[in-house]
Amino acid sequence: MKKPLIAPSILSADWGCLRDEVLRMRDMGADLLHIDVMDGNFVPNISIGVGVQKHLTEDGKPILPFDTHLMAEEPDYLLEQCREFQSEFVTVHIEAVRHINRLIQKIRELGMRPGISLNPGTSVLMLEEVLPLVDLVLVMSVNPGFGGQKMIPRSLDKIRWLSNYRSNHELSYLIQVDGGIKLDNIGLIWKKGADIAVSGSGIFGSRDKNIINEMKNKYREADAYAED
């Protein structure tokens, strides 16, 4: 059985004590830290910049591996900062980049793991040419820009398609899902073949100190390789 990974999204954290929040996530069993960087153009919101990552370290190393999601138009200008502040994954949007192959190559040349994302209204077929080039595929299960939204059900079909394509073509990218994921629906994405669940309000808004482990347990309950 694969290991399910949980990436709390700091978009829903208390930014007034962000470092303490991240330490708490590590102690609760989080695997990655999902950091949304929004430019106000690609999405109708502005969030923290990449530079905040330098404050989320301990002994010079990230408290949790940084999973940096660039919701920005032509985000080339952010890549050097991502490297400087030790991003492990850097994910860009297929809709926001004119020369996607070149950008993916640049991310890898800078020593980071490239990811590609798509919005709910974008066909998963748009990714087909770059799937052999990336380490991660992020399925947005809400329209990006704001936390606290409900999952769009058709996102589940994209997860299953990506899982089947990966198996059929002997690829190894991770499938990540972000948007509206909570304890009561996380089993759905595990069952369709997801590897990483991003959750903001589902984790930071919960008073349950075991919420991350409970989310991982839903993976064990759901047969990730079988349909209903």
C-alpha positions as CSV (number, residue, x, y, z in Angstrom):
1,M,0.0,0.0,0.0
2,K,1.2,3.5,-0.9
3,K,1.8,6.0,1.9
4,P,-0.9,8.8,1.9
5,L,0.6,12.3,2.3
6,I,-1.1,15.3,3.9
7,A,-0.1,18.9,3.0
8,P,-1.8,21.5,5.2
9,S,-2.4,24.7,3.3
10,I,-1.2,27.8,5.2
11,L,-3.8,29.8,3.4
12,S,-6.1,28.8,6.3
13,A,-3.6,29.2,9.1
14,D,-3.4,32.0,11.7
15,W,-0.9,34.2,10.0
16,G,-0.3,36.1,13.2
17,C,1.6,33.1,14.6
18,L,2.4,31.3,11.4
19,R,5.6,29.6,12.5
20,D,3.9,28.2,15.5
21,E,1.1,26.9,13.3
22,V,3.6,25.1,11.1
23,L,5.4,23.6,14.1
24,R,2.0,22.3,15.2
25,M,1.3,20.8,11.8
26,R,4.6,18.9,12.0
27,D,3.8,17.6,15.4
28,M,0.4,16.5,14.2
29,G,2.0,14.4,11.4
30,A,1.9,16.6,8.3
31,D,4.1,15.5,5.4
32,L,4.4,18.7,3.4
33,L,3.5,22.4,3.8
34,H,1.4,23.8,1.0
35,I,2.2,27.4,0.3
36,D,-0.1,29.3,-2.2
37,V,1.6,32.3,-3.8
38,M,-1.0,34.5,-5.6
39,D,-0.3,37.4,-7.7
40,G,-3.7,39.0,-8.0
41,N,-3.7,38.5,-11.7
42,F,-4.0,34.8,-12.4
43,V,-6.4,34.6,-9.4
44,P,-8.5,37.4,-7.9
45,N,-6.6,37.5,-4.7
46,I,-3.1,38.3,-3.3
47,S,-1.4,36.1,-0.7
48,I,1.9,35.8,1.0
49,G,5.1,35.8,-1.2
50,V,7.7,33.1,-1.5
51,G,9.9,35.0,1.0
52,V,7.7,33.9,3.9
53,Q,9.3,30.5,3.6
54,K,12.6,31.7,5.1
55,H,10.7,32.3,8.4
56,L,9.4,28.8,8.5
57,T,12.7,27.0,9.1
58,E,14.5,25.4,12.0
59,D,18.3,25.2,12.1
60,G,18.3,26.5,8.6
61,K,16.1,23.8,7.1
62,P,12.3,23.9,6.4
63,I,10.1,22.8,9.3
64,L,8.2,20.8,6.7
65,P,9.1,20.3,3.1
66,F,7.9,23.3,1.1
67,D,5.2,22.5,-1.5
68,T,5.1,25.9,-3.3
69,H,2.1,26.5,-5.5
70,L,2.6,29.5,-7.9
71,M,-0.8,30.9,-8.8
72,A,0.8,33.6,-11.0
73,E,1.0,34.6,-14.6
74,E,4.3,33.6,-16.2
75,P,5.9,32.8,-12.9
76,D,9.5,32.5,-14.1
77,Y,10.5,35.5,-12.0
78,L,9.6,33.6,-8.8
79,L,11.8,30.5,-9.4
80,E,15.0,31.9,-8.0
81,Q,13.3,32.8,-4.8
82,C,11.8,29.3,-4.6
83,R,15.3,27.9,-4.8
84,E,16.7,30.4,-2.3
85,F,14.0,29.6,0.2
86,Q,14.3,25.8,-0.3
87,S,11.1,24.8,-2.0
88,E,11.0,21.0,-2.7
89,F,8.1,21.1,-5.1
90,V,7.2,24.1,-7.3
91,T,3.9,23.8,-9.1
92,V,2.8,26.1,-11.9
93,H,-0.5,26.3,-13.8
94,I,-0.9,25.0,-17.4
95,E,-3.2,28.0,-18.0
96,A,-0.6,30.6,-16.8
97,V,2.5,29.6,-18.7
98,R,3.2,30.2,-22.4
99,H,6.2,28.0,-22.7
100,I,5.5,25.2,-20.2
101,N,8.2,22.7,-21.2
102,R,10.9,25.3,-20.8
103,L,9.6,26.4,-17.4
104,I,9.4,22.8,-16.2
105,Q,13.0,22.2,-17.3
106,K,14.1,25.4,-15.5
107,I,12.5,24.3,-12.2
108,R,14.4,21.0,-12.4
109,E,17.7,22.6,-13.3
110,L,17.3,24.8,-10.2
111,G,17.2,21.6,-8.1
112,M,13.5,21.5,-7.4
113,R,10.8,19.1,-8.3
114,P,8.4,20.4,-10.9
115,G,4.6,20.2,-10.7
116,I,1.8,21.1,-13.0
117,S,-1.7,22.2,-12.0
118,L,-5.0,22.7,-13.8
119,N,-8.2,24.6,-12.8
120,P,-11.6,23.0,-12.6
121,G,-12.6,24.3,-16.0
122,T,-9.5,23.0,-17.8
123,S,-9.5,19.6,-19.5
124,V,-7.1,17.1,-18.1
125,L,-6.1,16.3,-21.7
126,M,-4.2,19.7,-21.7
127,L,-1.6,18.1,-19.5
128,E,-0.9,15.0,-21.6
129,E,2.3,16.3,-23.3
130,V,4.0,17.3,-20.1
131,L,3.0,14.4,-17.8
132,P,6.3,12.6,-18.5
133,L,8.2,15.7,-17.4
134,V,6.8,16.4,-14.0
135,D,7.0,14.9,-10.5
136,L,3.6,16.1,-9.4
137,V,0.2,16.9,-10.8
138,L,-2.1,19.1,-8.8
139,V,-5.8,18.9,-9.5
140,M,-7.7,22.0,-8.3
141,S,-11.0,20.7,-7.0
142,V,-12.2,24.3,-6.4
143,N,-11.7,27.5,-8.3
144,P,-8.4,28.8,-7.0
145,G,-7.9,32.0,-5.0
146,F,-9.9,31.5,-1.8
147,G,-10.1,29.0,0.9
148,G,-13.2,27.4,2.4
149,Q,-14.9,26.3,-0.8
150,K,-16.7,23.1,-1.5
151,M,-15.1,20.4,-3.6
152,I,-16.3,20.3,-7.2
153,P,-17.4,16.6,-7.8
154,R,-16.2,16.3,-11.4
155,S,-12.6,16.7,-10.1
156,L,-12.8,13.1,-9.1
157,D,-12.9,12.0,-12.7
158,K,-9.7,13.9,-13.4
159,I,-8.0,12.1,-10.5
160,R,-9.0,8.7,-11.9
161,W,-7.9,9.6,-15.4
162,L,-4.5,10.7,-14.1
163,S,-4.1,7.6,-12.1
164,N,-5.0,5.4,-15.0
165,Y,-2.7,7.3,-17.4
166,R,0.2,7.0,-14.9
167,S,-0.2,3.2,-14.7
168,N,-0.7,2.7,-18.5
169,H,2.4,4.8,-19.4
170,E,4.6,3.6,-16.5
171,L,5.0,7.1,-15.1
172,S,5.7,8.1,-11.5
173,Y,4.2,11.5,-10.9
174,L,2.3,12.1,-7.6
175,I,-1.3,13.1,-7.8
176,Q,-2.2,16.0,-5.5
177,V,-5.7,17.4,-4.9
178,D,-6.5,20.8,-3.4
179,G,-9.9,22.3,-2.6
180,G,-12.7,21.5,-0.2
181,I,-11.0,18.4,1.2
182,K,-12.2,17.5,4.7
183,L,-12.4,14.3,6.8
184,D,-15.9,13.5,5.4
185,N,-14.8,13.4,1.8
186,I,-11.1,12.7,1.7
187,G,-11.8,9.0,1.2
188,L,-13.2,9.9,-2.3
189,I,-9.9,11.2,-3.6
190,W,-7.9,8.4,-2.0
191,K,-10.1,5.9,-3.8
192,K,-9.7,7.5,-7.2
193,G,-5.9,7.3,-6.9
194,A,-4.7,10.5,-5.2
195,D,-1.4,10.5,-3.3
196,I,-1.4,13.9,-1.6
197,A,-4.3,15.7,-0.1
198,V,-4.1,19.5,0.5
199,S,-6.4,20.7,3.2
200,G,-6.7,24.2,4.7
201,S,-9.8,24.8,6.7
202,G,-10.3,21.0,7.0
203,I,-7.2,20.9,9.2
204,F,-6.7,24.4,10.6
205,G,-10.4,24.8,11.3
206,S,-10.6,21.5,13.2
207,R,-10.2,21.2,17.0
208,D,-9.3,17.6,16.6
209,K,-5.6,17.1,17.3
210,N,-5.6,13.8,15.5
211,I,-7.2,15.1,12.3
212,I,-4.2,14.5,10.1
213,N,-3.9,10.9,11.2
214,E,-7.6,10.4,10.8
215,M,-7.3,11.7,7.2
216,K,-4.6,9.2,6.6
217,N,-6.7,6.4,8.1
218,K,-9.4,7.1,5.5
219,Y,-6.8,6.1,2.9
220,R,-6.5,2.7,4.6
221,E,-10.3,2.4,4.7
222,A,-10.7,3.3,1.0
223,D,-9.3,0.9,-1.6
224,A,-7.3,3.4,-3.7
225,Y,-7.1,0.9,-6.5
226,A,-10.8,-0.1,-6.9
227,E,-13.9,1.6,-8.1
228,D,-17.3,1.4,-6.5
